[in-house]
Amino acid sequence: MLGGHAILYINSNYINYLRNELITKPTYYNDVVMSQIQDKFNIYCNQESYFYQGFEYPNNLNPNENATKIILNNKPVIFVTAFININNSSLEDVIKNYFYYFEKLAETGIQIALFLDKLYIDYGETITKKYNNITIIRYLTKEELHINKLKISNVLPKIRNTKKDTEDYLKLMNNKIYFVDEVSKLYNNHNWFSWIDFRIYHILPVNNKLNKISSTFNFSYNTYFPGALINKKYLVDTINWRFLGGFFVVNKNKIKDLVKENKKILEELFILTWEVNI
């Protein structure tokens, strides 16, 4: 129920029924009465609300813009992820520290679009048979990342974990939006896409929040990036946790803008920094 502020009444039977309900229940809020009779009629609304309760409206002491300016999620969010063995980890280590956590993600039932290292084609075939919610987009190597097509610096940040924050790692992190962009072109009838780290459950508890986001969450904005800091600092030589890179949600109409901005900044910088800094 979006509220009673902008409704086109077409069916006279509905109008008369609603009028009678409002007369017989004068102490109820109008929108409550409207919501209670919707199971008796065909009620339609736009996927994106054109009318909403604006935050900036004068004397609006109880703003509800987020609750009324929504985009209905009529198709499930496509969650994009990738695994490339950039550290030459052993198969035992990959199974224990990567595949184990990915299967927890797969068990949620959300729709997953997966980019997988060519070393693990057998695993890809096994996992897609086990979980019908997983689609392999393509198998690739680190040399085939889209980020390698850009003219970017190979100078690494001064303050970093030298073992983890390698050139390959930072390129892979910055490739996230390009993974999402590639998937969005394949799923062109979907409106919402999410990047989610391959082993997100290494740092998060297993719960059903992803299912809620996937199928029932109503989005008020075009992009959602979780953040850890309020202050907006411009940093390149050390990591800036204003944003958290393991998860974000974006509307398909904004992916192109993010790709364009990412490319522009990366090619202008004298340093290869973290994607969360950008």
ABEGO torsion letter per residue (X at the ends): XAEAABBBBABAAAAAAAAAAAAABAABBAAAAAAAAAAABBBBBBABBABBBBAABBGBABBAAAAABBBBBABBBBBBBBBBBAAGBBAAAAAAAAAAAAAAAAAAGBBBBBBBBAAAAAAAAAAAAABAABBBABBBBAAABAAAABBBBABBBABBBAAABBAAAAAAAAAAAAAAAAAAAABAABABBBBBBABAAAABBBBAAAAAAAAABBBABABBBBBABABBBBBAABBBAABBAABBBBBAAAAAAAAAAAAAAAAABABBBBAAAX
